[in-house]
């Protein structure tokens, strides 16, 4: 297992910070209102079947874990932020499916080697700060011949550019961290998994988001619900000028990316990389 190049206290503080970030706002609402289809897209691409043992890494409220369980798989939904499991359990109950919810760090998964038929993640594992560690762990817990499947936002897509827009206002990243959207770059993924996988397939697809009346409403949705956006605003809260500039840049970004051709509506295409591979 690869070791993160930080001391234990620093790493513990980093994990606590990440847990608090994703517990802020309302990520289950983001998952339910912006990306509800992505879980089923990944489960279909991974060919999840009844009887398989499946691990969803950084599962959040179960966007992929619940559709996998609905297919009859035995599913473990793992996440560093167990606060998100409350919504996940409620959704699972509504759909009449059962699965296990386990607090676990994507960079140090609390599971045995070779213990899952499929290891999956929908825009979740990509946010663990140390990409190599995350890739190593996903491969470690997957059995030989098993499936690795991920959906990751691309650097050049809507969410990648959301992070670029917030970048000048964000706090410095932790030492050794790699930008999350790099997981949406095919070559980066191939470099991470290397010859430890076979039949790696990666291609770009897009998700349409068209539920907002205007870019301002969309900006307010991010500010209210999305942990990384909330963290950036909190980081600048004591500086009204920076907040004003952030508000301006955020709105300009969302206005420029709006593809709707009529007033009173929006249409955004959020590009992601769909990755599937077999562990060698």
Secondary structure, 3 states (H helix, E strand, C coil): CCCCCCCHHHHHHHHHHHHHHHHCCCHHHHHHHHCCCHHHHHHHHCCCCCCCEEEECCCCCCCCHHHHHHCCCEEEEEECCHHHHHHHHHHHHHHCCCCEEEECECCECCCCCCCEEEEEEECCHHHCCCHHHHHHHHHHHEEEEEEEEEEEECCCCHHHHHHHHHHCCCCCCCCCCCCHHHHHCHHHHHHHHHHHEEEEEEEEEEEEECCCCCHHHHHHHHHHHCHHHHHHHHHCCCCHHHHHHHHHHHHHHHHHHCCCCCCCCCCEEEEEEEEEEEEC
